[in-house]
Amino acid sequence: MNAGTPLLQVKQLRKYFPVFSQGFLRRQIGLIKAVDDVSFDLMPGETLGLVGESGCGKTTTGRAILRALDPTAGEVLFQDGDQTVDLTRLAASQLKPLRTKMQMIFQDPFASLNPRMTVGDIVGEPLVIHKLASGSESEDRVAAMLQKVGLMPEHRTRYPHAFSGGQRQRIGIARALIMQPSLVVCDEAVSALDVSVQAQVINLLQDLQQELGLTYLFIAHDLSVVRHICDRVAVMYVGKIAELSETASLFSDPKHPYTQALLAAVPNPDPDVAMDATLSGEVADPGNPPPGCSFHPRCAECMVQCKEDMPQQVELSENHRVWCHLYGN
C-alpha cells in the first residue's frame, strides 16, 4: 500500500430502512434514511471521529461499512494489500476472509460478551472461526493478547461476570485485535465506562494503535474524548455529514452552525463560566426530514435557501469541508 493511499474510502454511502403499515396487509409506507450520502476517506494509522446527537446515523454508518448491515447504496472501498476491494459488492463467502482485517469494538461491555463462555473462549473464538490457530498455539496467542490489553493470562479461565466494566471492555478489545486487523471501528467504546476508566481505555487504544499500526473509526458523542484521541472529526446530523475537519481546526474554528452549537453545549469545568447551550428543538425525523437543509428548523442562521435547497460540499481549505449555504456562492 502506498503511503498516500487511503485504507478506507466511503463514497455516497446510504442505508435506508423501510417502514411498513400495521395490520394483516402490510405495505411499505416510507423510508427511514439513517445514513444518506456519506463520504469520507480514512488514511492508514489515522483516527477519524464520527460525532453527533443520538440517532444521527453514526453507529449505522459503522455497521454498514463493516457489512454488519447491508448498505442500500454507495461504495466502501477497502485497501487489501495492493488490491482495492468494494465491500458492498462482495458475497458473504467473499467477505469472510476480509473479516480478519476489519473488526469492531462494541459499546456495551456487558451485552457484547457471552456470559456462558470463558474469557479464553471469547478471545480465541475468531481464531477458531477463521482457522488461524488451534490448541496450544491458540492458547498462547490469547494469553499474549490478554497481556497486551492489561489483563493476566490466567484470566482466560474465568467468565465475564467476574470482571468490572473496564476489564470487560479490555476483553472486547482483545477479541477485536486477536486477528491483527488493520481497521477497527470503535462504536462508543468508552461511553459505558466510568470517567477514570475511560481515560485508561483511551490510553490503551492509543498505545495499541502505535504498537500494532491500527486505523480507527471512532464513533462517539463525548467531544472531550474525541478531541483527545482523533486526528480528524466528521460531524453528522440526520444521516449526513455537516462538517469534516482536522480536530484542532474544528474545535478552534467550527464553521457549521450545528458544530458551533455542539461545542457551545460542552460543560466548562469552571463554575463561574455560564454554559452557552443555544441549540433548541428536537433532531429532525430521518423518516420525514424537512426540505432543504435538515438542520434549518433549529438553525439561528437559517436563510430562505436553507429551507429549499440541500447544501452541497464547500471546501474551505485542504482539510476542512462543510455542507452549509452560509459558505456557498
C-alpha positions in Angstrom: 0.0 0.0 0.0 1.3 3.4 -0.9 1.7 5.9 1.9 -0.8 8.3 0.3 -3.4 5.6 -0.4 -6.5 5.6 1.9 -7.1 2.4 3.8 -10.8 3.0 3.5 -12.9 5.1 1.1 -16.6 5.6 1.8 -18.4 7.1 -1.2 -22.1 8.2 -1.1 -23.0 5.5 1.4 -26.7 5.1 2.1 -28.7 2.9 4.4 -32.5 3.1 4.3 -34.8 1.1 6.5 -38.3 0.5 5.1 -41.4 1.5 7.2 -44.4 -0.8 6.9 -48.1 -0.2 7.8 -49.7 -2.2 10.6 -52.3 -4.8 10.1 -52.6 -8.0 8.0 -51.8 -6.5 4.6 -48.5 -4.8 5.4 -47.2 -2.5 2.8 -44.3 -0.1 2.7 -45.3 3.4 3.5 -42.0 5.1 3.9 -38.2 5.0 4.4 -36.0 5.9 7.3 -32.9 7.4 5.9 -30.5 6.5 8.7 -27.4 7.2 6.5 -27.8 9.4 3.5 -25.0 10.2 1.1 -22.0 9.9 3.5 -18.5 10.1 2.0 -15.0 10.3 3.6 -11.5 8.8 3.4 -9.6 7.1 6.2 -5.8 7.0 6.0 -3.6 4.2 7.4 -2.8 4.8 11.1 -5.3 7.6 11.4 -8.2 8.0 13.9 -11.3 9.6 12.4 -14.0 10.6 14.9 -17.7 10.4 13.9 -19.8 12.5 16.2 -23.4 13.8 16.5 -26.5 13.5 18.6 -28.2 10.2 19.3 -30.0 8.9 16.2 -27.8 10.8 13.7 -26.6 7.6 12.0 -23.1 7.2 13.5 -23.5 3.6 14.5 -25.4 2.6 11.4 -22.6 4.1 9.3 -20.0 2.0 11.1 -22.1 -1.2 10.8 -22.8 -0.6 7.1 -19.1 -0.1 6.4 -18.3 -3.5 8.0 -21.3 -5.1 6.3 -22.9 -5.9 9.6 -25.8 -4.1 7.8 -26.1 -4.3 4.0 -25.9 -0.8 2.6 -28.7 0.5 0.4 -26.3 2.2 -2.0 -22.8 3.6 -2.2 -19.3 2.2 -2.2 -17.0 1.1 0.6 -13.5 0.7 -0.9 -11.1 -1.2 1.4 -7.4 -1.4 0.6 -6.4 -5.1 0.9 -2.7 -5.1 0.3 -2.2 -3.8 -3.2 -5.8 -4.5 -4.1 -8.8 -2.2 -3.7 -12.0 -4.1 -2.8 -15.6 -2.7 -2.8 -17.1 -4.4 0.3 -20.6 -3.6 -0.8 -20.3 -5.9 -3.9 -19.0 -9.0 -2.1 -21.0 -12.1 -1.2 -20.8 -13.5 2.3 -18.2 -16.1 1.2 -16.0 -13.5 -0.4 -16.3 -11.2 2.6 -15.3 -13.7 5.2 -11.5 -13.7 4.5 -11.6 -9.9 4.9 -13.3 -10.1 8.3 -9.8 -10.7 9.8 -8.8 -7.3 8.7 -11.8 -5.3 9.9 -13.2 -5.6 13.4 -15.5 -3.7 15.8 -15.3 -2.8 19.5 -18.8 -2.6 20.8 -20.4 0.0 23.1 -21.7 -2.2 25.9 -19.1 -4.4 27.6 -21.8 -6.3 29.4 -24.1 -7.2 26.5 -21.3 -7.9 23.9 -19.7 -10.8 25.8 -21.3 -14.3 26.0 -21.8 -15.0 29.7 -21.6 -18.7 29.1 -18.1 -18.6 27.6 -14.8 -18.2 29.3 -12.6 -15.3 28.5 -10.2 -17.6 26.7 -13.0 -18.9 24.5 -14.3 -15.4 23.8 -11.0 -14.0 22.8 -9.9 -17.2 20.9 -13.2 -17.7 19.0 -12.2 -15.6 16.0 -9.1 -17.8 15.6 -11.3 -20.9 15.6 -13.8 -19.5 13.1 -11.2 -18.4 10.6 -9.0 -21.5 11.3 -6.0 -19.3 12.1 -4.8 -21.3 15.2 -5.9 -24.1 17.5 -4.8 -25.9 20.6 -1.7 -24.6 22.3 -1.0 -22.1 19.6 -4.4 -20.5 20.1 -3.9 -20.5 23.9 -0.5 -18.8 23.6 -1.9 -16.1 21.3 -4.9 -15.5 23.6 -2.6 -15.2 26.6 -0.3 -12.8 24.8 -3.2 -10.6 23.7 -4.7 -10.5 27.2 -1.4 -9.2 28.4 -1.4 -6.5 25.7 -4.7 -5.2 26.9 -3.7 -5.2 30.6 -5.2 -8.5 31.8 -3.5 -11.6 33.2 -3.1 -14.8 31.2 -4.8 -16.8 34.0 -7.9 -14.7 33.5 -8.7 -16.8 30.4 -10.4 -19.5 32.6 -12.8 -17.0 34.2 -16.3 -15.9 33.0 -17.3 -12.3 32.1 -19.4 -11.8 35.3 -16.1 -11.9 37.3 -14.8 -8.7 35.8 -15.5 -5.0 36.1 -16.9 -2.9 33.2 -13.4 -1.6 32.3 -12.0 -5.1 32.4 -14.8 -6.4 30.2 -14.1 -3.8 27.6 -10.5 -4.8 27.6 -11.7 -8.4 26.8 -13.8 -6.9 23.9 -10.7 -5.1 22.7 -8.6 -8.3 22.9 -11.2 -10.2 20.9 -11.2 -7.5 18.2 -7.4 -7.4 17.9 -6.6 -11.1 18.2 -6.6 -11.5 14.4 -4.4 -8.4 13.9 -6.8 -6.3 11.9 -5.8 -3.1 10.1 -9.2 -1.3 10.6 -11.1 -1.1 13.9 -14.5 0.5 14.3 -14.8 1.7 17.9 -18.6 2.1 18.4 -18.9 4.3 21.6 -16.1 2.1 23.0 -15.8 4.1 26.3 -19.2 5.7 26.7 -20.5 3.0 29.2 -17.4 3.3 31.4 -16.6 5.5 34.4 -14.6 8.6 33.6 -11.4 7.3 35.2 -11.7 4.0 33.4 -12.5 5.9 30.2 -9.1 7.5 30.4 -7.3 4.2 30.9 -9.1 2.6 28.0 -8.4 5.5 25.7 -4.7 5.5 26.6 -4.7 1.7 25.9 -6.3 2.2 22.5 -3.7 4.8 21.6 -0.8 2.6 22.7 -2.2 -0.4 20.8 -2.6 1.8 17.7 1.1 2.8 17.8 2.3 -0.8 18.5 0.1 -2.6 16.0 -0.4 0.0 13.3 -4.1 0.2 13.7 -6.6 2.6 11.9 -9.6 3.7 14.0 -13.1 4.9 13.0 -14.0 6.3 16.4 -17.8 6.7 16.9 -18.6 8.8 19.9 -20.8 11.6 21.3 -18.3 12.8 24.0 -16.5 15.7 22.4 -13.7 15.8 25.0 -12.8 12.2 24.3 -12.9 12.9 20.5 -10.7 15.9 20.9 -8.1 13.8 22.8 -7.9 10.8 20.5 -8.9 11.8 17.0 -6.8 13.2 14.1 -9.9 14.4 12.2 -13.6 14.7 13.0 -16.7 14.3 10.9 -19.9 15.8 12.4 -23.1 14.0 11.4 -26.7 15.3 11.5 -29.7 13.2 10.4 -27.7 10.8 8.3 -25.5 13.3 6.6 -22.1 14.8 7.3 -22.3 18.5 8.2 -18.6 19.3 8.7 -15.3 17.4 8.3 -12.1 18.8 9.5 -8.8 18.2 11.3 -9.5 18.1 15.1 -7.6 21.2 16.1 -9.3 23.3 13.4 -12.8 22.0 14.2 -12.5 22.8 17.9 -10.8 26.2 17.4 -12.8 27.4 14.4 -16.1 25.5 13.8 -17.9 26.6 10.7 -21.3 24.8 10.6 -23.9 26.3 13.0 -24.6 22.7 14.2 -21.0 22.1 15.1 -20.8 25.5 16.8 -23.9 24.6 18.9 -22.5 21.2 19.9 -19.2 22.8 21.1 -21.1 25.5 22.9 -23.0 22.9 24.8 -19.9 21.2 26.2 -19.8 21.8 30.0 -17.0 24.0 31.2 -15.2 22.9 34.4 -15.0 26.5 35.6 -18.2 27.1 37.7 -18.0 30.8 37.0 -18.4 30.3 33.3 -22.0 30.1 32.1 -22.8 27.3 29.6 -24.0 28.7 26.3 -26.3 25.9 25.1 -28.0 27.7 22.2 -29.3 24.6 20.4 -33.1 24.2 20.8 -35.7 21.9 19.4 -35.6 18.2 18.5 -33.5 16.3 16.0 -35.3 16.0 12.6 -37.1 12.8 11.9 -35.0 10.7 9.4 -38.2 9.2 8.2 -39.7 12.6 7.3 -36.9 15.1 7.2 -37.6 18.8 6.4 -37.0 20.1 2.9 -33.6 21.6 2.2 -31.1 21.5 5.0 -32.3 19.1 7.7 -30.9 21.5 10.4 -32.7 24.6 9.3 -35.6 24.4 11.8 -33.1 24.6 14.6 -30.5 27.0 13.0 -30.2 30.6 14.1 -28.5 31.4 10.8 -31.4 30.0 8.6 -32.0 31.6 5.3 -34.7 31.1 2.6 -32.3 29.0 0.6 -31.7 26.7 3.6 -35.4 25.8 3.6 -35.5 24.9 -0.1 -32.1 23.5 -1.3 -29.9 20.8 0.1 -26.5 22.2 0.9 -23.5 21.0 -1.2 -20.0 20.4 0.0 -17.9 23.6 0.3 -14.1 23.1 0.7 -12.8 25.8 2.9 -9.3 24.5 3.0 -7.4 21.4 2.0 -8.6 19.6 5.2 -11.8 21.4 6.1 -15.1 20.8 4.4 -18.6 22.0 5.3 -22.1 21.4 4.0 -23.8 24.7 4.6 -25.3 27.5 2.5 -23.5 30.2 4.6 -20.3 29.3 2.7 -21.7 28.8 -0.8 -21.7 31.2 -3.6 
